[in-house]
Amino acid sequence: MKTKLFIIATLLLLASPLLLKAQTTQYEWEYVSSLQNEWLKKVCTQGVDTVYVVGNNGLIAQSNNRAMTWNKQYPVTTQLNDIIFCNHTTGFAVGNNGTILRTTDAGVNWIQQTSGTTNKINAIAATGLDNIWAVGDSGLVVQSKDAGKTWGAIKLFPDTINLFDIKFRDSIGYIAGNHSKVLKTINSGTDWVNSDINVTINDPHYIYNIYSVYSLSFTRDKIYAIISDGLYPARGMTMNSEINVNSSWSVSKDIYGSSIIAGSMYFTDDNQGYCAAYDWTTGSGFVLWIYKTIDGGQNWTETTINNYYGGTIANLSNFSFNSDHSFGYFLCGQIVLRTPYTGDFTSGLNDLKSDLQNLQIKQHGEELQVSSLSKTISDIEIYSVTGAKICQKKNNVINIHQIPSGIYFICARYTDNSKSNLVKWIRR
């Protein structure tokens, strides 16, 4: 089933049937075109409207209008891997080389803290300003009890274990990493007990039955995890466990099948949750899926995504939803998506640079011919009225028999790499 889905999705990316989807599908997720050309690691929300992302080269970007526009800063040059806020003003970002940054003015200024380590820090979580935890490579666990001013190391794992995620829900917390290692606390980290994932999965990709956990998510009564076998990044198995002390893990759902790579998950409540997956096409292309459950993970359905992306994806990804769960965000590499679909983002339409060269558009039957009065055209782009790029051709003659009736915008790219102004075209 998934092989068939993969073939169909690949054809949609490479051929003109994508045009039908772009015009007739009601999207649930839309591509955020306002943050481009950055390699992103984590997204987090604060309140209803504020969103933060961190990434390579010390990037911290803040949006106060639900990702419409961003304020960027680079307080360090080191890659940042995670970010949290404990309240409206105080937040922390962590990254490579033991980097811990602290803000007390809602992200206006970030001050580097002394972490006591040079290890890569992958994740951070807290129950409050008096109990902040960060985890990373080589068994790194550090804690702060004084709002992040000082940090102390706690030895919970051997140096051979890399830790990828930590999550708290009230006093209950989990730390997860490679070699199936998971620890659990029910008293905010005073004591930790073993909660390793020890299951056997009948899948040829899981050769050694030794798993890594990259993504954790709480519901009211359960903790979910996406696992990988160490050979492939997170290949599609989700686990769940009751959050009582002595509960064990079990396979919740093989959402994707062995041919599709899972990235992350997020549950907004006991019933509704999201998972992301991707796969590479031939050449350098990719296909990205987001799946949704409304029954606590028992069944998953593919959600609809605006399939024009500017950028590429990474092995890992993550979700974050705002405080009332009215808006959610997903990032993966250079891709940022937002739900629900509102049409706020024009997928690059407003970013097109005009050289004020006029285009001539002529329709002959099922062919559209585009020419310029003064420059040589290298390829043609067609956009929908919402700004989604639905077609790009390497010549100036386009077969339009699969384009539905409607209003479109056409832009030409010239051989000197400049672009024309947009020209409205009505497909009758």
N, C-alpha and C positions, 0 to 999 in steps of 0.2 A: 504494500500500500504506500509506504513512504518512498520507495524507489519511483513509483509512478508519480507521486507528488513532486519529487525532486525534478524529474524530467519535465513536468508541466511548468514548474516554476522557472526552470532554466530557459525554456522556450519563451516564456513571457518576458524575460529580460532581454532576449536576443532577437525577438521577432516582433512584427507589428501587432499581433493579438493583444499586446499590452495596451493598445489604444482603447479597445473596448472596455477593459477593466478600469482604466483611468476615468472613463466617462460615466460608467454605469454603477460602480461599486460605492457603497456608503462606507467610507473609511472609519475605523475606530482610532487609529494612530496616525499622526501627521509628522512629517519630517520638519525639524526645527532648523530653518535656514539661517538663523541669526547668530550662530556660533560655528564658524567654519575654520578649517585648516589648523585645528588644535587636536593633539592626541590625548584623549580623555580617559580617566581611570574610574572616577566615582562621581555620583550625583547625590545630593541630599537636599531636602526641603526644610524650610523654617516658616512656621505659620501657614498662611493660605497662599500668599503671592510670591514669596521669596524662594529662590532656588540658587544653590551653589554647585559648582563643579570644580574638580581638581584634575591635574594631568601632568604631562611632561614639562620639563624646563621650569618647574616651580609654579605652574599656572594655578591661580585661584580666580575664578570668575563668579560674579554675583549678578543675579537678575532680580529686580523688584517688581517685575511685571509679567511673571509666568513665562519667562524665557523669550520674550519679544526682543529685548535688548540686554546687553551684558556690559558690565564694568570689569575689565581684566586687570590683574596685577600679577607680578612675578616676584614675591618677597624673597625667594631663594632660587637657585638654579637647579636644584635637585628634583627628580621626579617625585610627585606627590601621589599617594595611593588611596587615601580615604579622608573623609571629612565628616564631622558631626557638630551639632550645636546642642548644648545642654539647656540653654534658655535663649531668649531673644538676642542677647548681647555676647555671650561667652561661647566660643567654639574652638575646635581643635582640628588641625590637619596634620597628617603623618605621611612619611615617605621613606625613600632610600637613605642609606647612610645614617640611620637613627634619627632622622629629622622629625621633630615635633614642633609645630607652630601653634600659637595661642592668640586669640583675639578677645578683647573685652569690650569692643565697640561695634559689634555686629559686622565684622569683616572689613572695617575701614583700614585698620592697621593689624599686622600680624608680627608677633615677636617670637623668635626662635628660642626654644627652651633647651635646657641641658637634659638629655635623655639617659646618659650614661652608657650608650651603646652606639656602635657603628653598623649594626645589622639593619637590613631592610625591614621596615615596619609596614605591614600589609593592611591592618584593620584596627579600628578603634571603636569603643563603645563605653557607655557609662550608665549608672543608675542615678547619678547626681554629681554635683561638683565635688563631693567628698569621696567619690568612688569611681575613678576613671581607669579604664584598662586599654592597653594596646598590645597587639601580638604581631609576630613577624617570623623571619627566617631563623634557622638554627635554634629552634625552641624558645625564641624570645617572648617573654611575658613581662610587661612593666605596668606598674600601678601608681596612680597619684591620689592622695587623700586630701590635697590642699588646693583644689581648683586648677591643677596642672602646673603649679609653680615648681614642684619637685617631683621626681620620679624614682621609683625603686624597682629593681629586678626581683622577680619571683620565679623560682625554679620549679616548674611543673612538668616540663617535657625534656627529653634528652636532646642534645644538640643536633641529632640526625633528623629531627622532625621540623618541617617548615609549617607554619601556622598561617592560614589564609583568611579566616573569618572569626569574629566574635560577636555575639548578640546577647542582649539582656532584654527581658520583659519583667519589669518590677525586680524582684529579688532572684529570679531564675535566670541563669545564664549558661551559654555554651561556648566553648572554644573548639575549633575544628581545624584539621590540617591533613597532611599526607599520612600514608601507612595506616589508614583507618582510625587514626587517633582522634578521639573526641572526649572532652571533659565537661562535666556539668556541675553547676552549683545551684542550691536552692536558698542560700543565705547571702546573696550579693558578693560571693567570692571569698567568704571566710573559709569555707571548705569546698574542695572540688573532688568529685567522684568520677570513676571511669564510666564512660558511655560509648566505648568504641563500637564502630560499625562492623559486625561480624555476621555477614550474610553470604550465601552462595547464590550467584546469578548464572543461569544457564545461557550464557551469551559468549560466543567465541572471542569477542573483543575483551572480555574480562578474564584474561588468561590466568592471572595469579590470585584473583579474589582479594587483592590489596587495593584499597580505594583511597582517593583523595577527596576532600570536601572543600568546595570553593564558595558555596553559597548556602546560607541558612536563613530561614524565615519562620517567625512565630505566628500561630493562630492563638486563640484563647486556650485551647487544650492540647495543642500539638506543636512539635517542632519539625520543620521540613528541611531536607538537605538534597542538593544535587551532587552526585558522586561521579568520579572518574576512576579508571583503573591504573593511572600513571603512564599509560602509553598514549592515550588519546585525551584531549581536553574535555572532561565532563560529558560523556556520551549518553545523555538522555535518561538516566535512571533517577527517579526521585524517591527518597526514603522518607518515612515518617516515624515518629515515636511519641507516645504519650509523655507529657512533661512531668509525671511523677518520678520519684527517685529511681526506682528499680526497673523501669520499663526498658524494653529492647527495641531495636530498629527493625523495620520490615519494609519490603518493597511496596511503595504506594502505587506507582504507575510507570510503565515504560512508555513515556509520552511519544517519543520521536521514532523509535526504532534504531537499530545499530548504525544506520548510515548517516544520521544527522547529529550534529554536535550541539549539546546543550550548554547554555552559558550561565543563567541565573534564574532566580525565582523571587516572587514577592506576593504575600497574602495581605489583602486589605482588611479581611475579617475571617471568621471561621469558614465562610463559604466561598468567597471570591478570591481568586489568585491568578497570577500570571507567570508564565515561563517563557524564556527566550531560547531560540536555537538558530543555528546557521549552518551552511555548508558552502564549500567552494565549488564554483563551476569551472569548466575548462578555461584555460588562460588565467586571467587575474580577476574574474568576476566572482560574485557571491550571491547567495540567496539568504534572506533573513526572515525568520518566522517569529511571531509572538502567539502563544497559546493562552487560553483563558479557561478557568474552571469556575463554576458557580455552585458546585456541590462538594466543596472541601477537598478537591483533588481526585475525586473518583472518575470524573470524565473531563476531557479537555477538548476544546475546539479551537481551530485556527482563527485568529482575528484578522481583520483586513488592515493593510498598511499601504500608505501612499508610497509607491515603489521607486520614486526618484530620490536618490541619495547623492549628496556631494561628499565624497570621502570614502573610506574603507573601514572594515571592521577588525576586531581583535578577538583573541581566544576567549577573553573574559568580558563580562558585562554586568550591569546592575540596574535595578529599579529604585525609585523613590516616589512616594505619594505625599501630597500636602496634608495638613492636619485634619481637614474634613473629608479627605479622599475624593475631592471634586476634580482634581487634576493629578495626573501621574506622569512620570518622566522615565525614559529608558535611554541608556547610553551604551555604546559599544565601539571602541576605537574612535573614529572621527564622526560617528553617527549619533545624533540625538533625536529622539522621538517624543511626542507628547500626546496624551489622551485626556479628554475626548477630542475628536476631530472638530475643529471650529472654523477652519479656513483662514486663520489668522496669518499663517505663514505662506509665502508665495513661492517657496522652493526655488529661490534664486531669481524670480521675475524682477524684483525691485533692484537686484544687484547687477543687472545687465548694463554694460557700458555702451553708450551710443556714440557712433562716429558720424551720425547725421547723414549717412549715405542712404539714398532712397532705394527701395526694392520695388520690383514689378512682379506681380503675382497673376498668373493666368491659369485657369482651370480648363482642361480639355478632357471631357468625359471623366474617367477615373484617375487621371493624372494631373498633378499640380506642378507647374513649372515656375521656378523662382529665379529671377535674374537681378543683377545690380547694374546701375547706370555707369559706375565708375571703377568697381573693383572686381577681382576674381573670387568667386565663392568656393570655399573648401567644403563646407557642410551646412545643412539646414536644421534648425531646431523648431519644433512646434510645441506650444504650451497651451494648457487649458486655461479657462478663465480664473481658476483658483491658483494658477501659477505652477501647476505640476508639469514637468517636462514629460511629454508623452511620446515623443518621437525625435530621433536624430538620424539624419541620413548624410552619407558622404558625397552626395552629388546634389544637383539642384532640380532633379525630377523625382517626385514622390508619388507612389501609388497610394491613393486615398480611399480605396474601395471599402476598407474596414473601419474608417473613421466615421462615427455617427454624426448626424446633423447637429450643428451648434456653432458657437462663437469660439474662435481660437486666435492665438497670437503667434506670428512667425518671426524668427530672428535668423539672420545669416551670419556665419563666421567666415571671415575672409582669410586668404592665404597669408596675410601679414599678421594674423592672430587677433585683429580687431573684430568687433561685432557691430552689426547694423542696429538701427533703431527698431523697435517692435512695430509690426504692421498687423492690423486686425484683419482676419480672414473669416468669412462666414461660410461654413459648409452646409449647403442646402440639401 
